[in-house]
Amino acid sequence: MQRRGDGRSNADCRRGRLRFAFQLAISGALLAAASAVFVSVPSPVVAQESWPEKKCRLFSEFKADILAQLGIKGMSEAFLKAQDDFITGGCRTRIPICPVTAEEIEFSNLLSLQMMNAGATGSFLPFSCVVPPDGNS
């Protein structure tokens, strides 16, 4: 039996190389199988928020932010409740909300600007003052 300089026989070296090649092949096969499992598992579908839903969410968030800044002093309960009703309805029901006091007008202006900066058109906003057909307010 021939021996190499490190004391191992040539046959031992060949067996070692074969064992290494076999282990490498098995590892590659396992890696390929594991990759196939990850590739074949569909990723969860995340529902995209529609534009009307996003506008309503933004309206609600901006409303909360502005109220945190300004407070509710000078704003009527009816004014605030009408906005809550608008949000509860998914911001789809046209509820005319008429700002009357200086604080309500400031609030409405700030909220309108933020909504328009976010891409909403003025027609989305509920702020309007309906004048009766006889012209008297």
C-alpha positions as CSV (number, residue, x, y, z in Angstrom):
1,M,0.0,0.0,0.0
2,Q,1.4,3.3,-1.0
3,R,1.5,6.1,1.6
4,R,1.6,9.8,1.1
5,G,3.8,12.2,3.0
6,D,1.1,12.8,5.6
7,G,0.7,9.1,6.4
8,R,-2.5,8.5,4.6
9,S,-2.8,6.0,1.8
10,N,-3.9,7.1,-1.7
11,A,-7.0,5.0,-1.3
12,D,-7.9,6.9,1.9
13,C,-7.4,10.2,0.1
14,R,-9.7,9.0,-2.8
15,R,-12.3,7.9,-0.3
16,G,-12.1,11.2,1.5
17,R,-12.6,13.1,-1.8
18,L,-15.5,10.9,-2.7
19,R,-17.1,11.4,0.7
20,F,-16.6,15.1,0.4
21,A,-18.1,15.1,-3.1
22,F,-21.1,13.0,-1.9
23,Q,-21.7,15.4,1.0
24,L,-21.5,18.4,-1.3
25,A,-24.0,16.8,-3.7
26,I,-26.4,16.0,-0.9
27,S,-26.1,19.5,0.5
28,G,-26.8,20.9,-2.9
29,A,-29.8,18.7,-3.4
30,L,-31.2,19.7,0.1
31,L,-30.6,23.3,-0.7
32,A,-32.4,23.0,-4.0
33,A,-35.3,21.3,-2.3
34,A,-35.5,23.9,0.4
35,S,-35.4,26.7,-2.2
36,A,-38.2,25.0,-4.2
37,V,-40.3,25.0,-1.1
38,F,-39.8,28.7,-0.4
39,V,-40.3,29.5,-4.1
40,S,-43.5,27.5,-4.4
41,V,-45.2,28.9,-1.2
42,P,-47.3,31.8,-2.4
43,S,-46.7,35.0,-0.5
44,P,-49.7,36.3,1.5
45,V,-51.9,38.7,-0.4
46,V,-52.0,42.1,1.2
47,A,-55.1,43.9,0.3
48,Q,-54.3,47.2,-1.3
49,E,-56.1,50.2,0.2
50,S,-58.4,51.8,-2.4
51,W,-58.2,55.5,-3.1
52,P,-61.5,56.3,-1.4
53,E,-60.4,54.2,1.7
54,K,-57.1,56.0,1.7
55,K,-58.8,59.5,1.5
56,C,-61.1,58.6,4.4
57,R,-58.2,57.3,6.5
58,L,-56.2,60.5,5.8
59,F,-59.2,62.7,6.6
60,S,-59.5,60.9,10.0
61,E,-55.8,61.1,10.7
62,F,-55.5,64.8,9.7
63,K,-58.6,65.6,11.7
64,A,-57.1,64.0,14.8
65,D,-53.7,65.8,14.2
66,I,-55.3,69.2,13.8
67,L,-57.6,68.8,16.8
68,A,-54.5,67.9,18.8
69,Q,-53.0,71.2,17.7
70,L,-55.9,73.5,18.0
71,G,-58.1,71.8,20.6
72,I,-61.9,71.9,20.4
73,K,-62.5,75.3,22.0
74,G,-64.8,77.3,19.7
75,M,-66.1,74.2,17.8
76,S,-69.7,73.1,18.2
77,E,-70.5,69.5,19.1
78,A,-72.7,69.3,15.9
79,F,-69.7,70.3,13.8
80,L,-67.4,67.7,15.3
81,K,-70.2,65.0,15.3
82,A,-70.9,65.6,11.6
83,Q,-67.3,64.9,10.8
84,D,-67.4,61.7,12.8
85,D,-70.5,60.7,10.9
86,F,-68.8,61.4,7.6
87,I,-65.8,59.2,8.7
88,T,-68.1,56.4,10.0
89,G,-69.9,56.3,6.7
90,G,-66.6,55.6,4.9
91,C,-66.4,59.3,3.8
92,R,-68.9,58.4,1.0
93,T,-72.1,60.0,2.2
94,R,-72.3,63.7,1.4
95,I,-72.9,65.3,4.7
96,P,-72.7,69.1,4.4
97,I,-70.7,70.4,7.3
98,C,-70.8,74.2,7.6
99,P,-68.0,75.8,9.6
100,V,-69.4,78.8,11.4
101,T,-67.1,80.0,14.1
102,A,-63.6,81.3,13.4
103,E,-62.1,78.2,15.0
104,E,-64.3,75.9,12.8
105,I,-63.2,77.9,9.7
106,E,-59.5,77.6,10.7
107,F,-59.9,73.9,11.3
108,S,-61.7,73.4,8.0
109,N,-59.1,75.4,6.1
110,L,-56.2,73.4,7.6
111,L,-57.9,70.1,7.0
112,S,-58.8,71.0,3.4
113,L,-55.2,72.1,2.6
114,Q,-53.8,68.9,4.0
115,M,-56.3,66.7,2.1
116,M,-55.6,68.6,-1.2
117,N,-51.9,68.3,-0.6
118,A,-52.5,64.5,-0.2
119,G,-54.2,64.5,-3.6
120,A,-57.9,64.7,-2.7
121,T,-60.0,67.1,-4.7
122,G,-62.2,69.7,-3.0
123,S,-65.3,67.8,-4.0
124,F,-64.3,65.0,-1.6
125,L,-64.4,67.4,1.4
126,P,-67.7,67.6,3.4
127,F,-67.3,71.3,4.2
128,S,-70.1,73.4,2.6
129,C,-72.8,75.7,3.8
130,V,-76.1,74.9,2.1
131,V,-78.2,78.0,1.5
132,P,-82.0,77.3,1.5
133,P,-83.8,77.9,-1.8
134,D,-85.5,81.0,-0.4
135,G,-82.0,82.6,0.1
136,N,-82.3,83.1,3.9
137,S,-79.7,81.4,6.0
